[in-house]
């Protein structure tokens, strides 16, 4: 279990209790909570407590059943209170789910993100990996002639032909490594995946944007 696995799980579900996450990954709830604290401190993950659970016997509930995690919420998110049933504990919990107003992933402003011009050499690769190690966003500017064709569905992308958004980095970089005969890209994709990042593929701008 790594952080990116938990991220993909939360993105797919929208939200999950600590108990659900621990059960899904067959992990200790306290260990999972410790891993999630990293993202909470960075503001990427939000934790809520159930406002209603187990009726009159709420004091007997397992805390992990009422501790709810929601992935990411930006200024464009709408806070929607919903009720859901937790089948594992037979309880009803109320929680807050952030959703995009349009129901789609939003394009972000890339203006202030550091840019690195891609070169197939060690110094460039070290700079990229250092940025990913600190889980910082990065614009990777690609040279003319660099092939950006990939299977967007297989890579989990959204968006149109010019801009693919929210792609899975390992799938993207592996595909681009093969298309451009650049095996060094595979490790970059792995590092981005481990850091819980996603990739926007900007074909018109001939660049990749790696971000949370």
C-alpha positions, 0 to 999 in steps of 0.5 A: 500500500502506497499513498498513490493507491489510497489516492486512486481509491478515494478519487474513485469513491469520492470519500471513504471512512478510515475503516473502509480504507483499512479494510480495502487495503488490509491495513491497520487503521492507525497506520493508514491514519498516519500516512494520510496525515501527510496529505492533510497537512498539505491541504490535499485531503480533508477529514470529517467526523460523522455528524450522526451515527449509530443512533442512540448507541453512537458512543459505542461506534468504532471511531474508524467508522465515523472518521471520513476522508475526502480527497481534495477541495479547491475554491471551485468546489461546492460543499454538498452534504449527503448521507450514506450507509456504511454497510460494514458497521450498519450505521448512517453517517452524514458527511461533506463531499466536495464536487466541481461545479461543472462536474468536470476536472478544471484546468488550472493556472500553470503560470506559477509552476516551475518549468524544466526543459526536457533533455535526455541527460542525467542532470535533467532527470535529477532535477525532475526527480527532486521536484517530484520527491518534494511533491511539487508541481512541474511543467515539463517542456518537451522538444519539437517532434516529441510524440505525445500520442497515447491512449487517453482512456487507458491512462485515465485522462479526461478532456479533449484532443488538445488537452488531456487532464488528470492522467495517471502518470505511470501509464502516461510516461510508460507510453511516452517512453515507448513512443519516443524510445526514452526509457528514462521516462518510465522511472519519472512516471513511477516517481510521480505515481508514488508522490500521488501526482497526476499529469495534464498532457498539453499537446498544443503547448508541447508539454506535460504538467505534473501536479497534485 
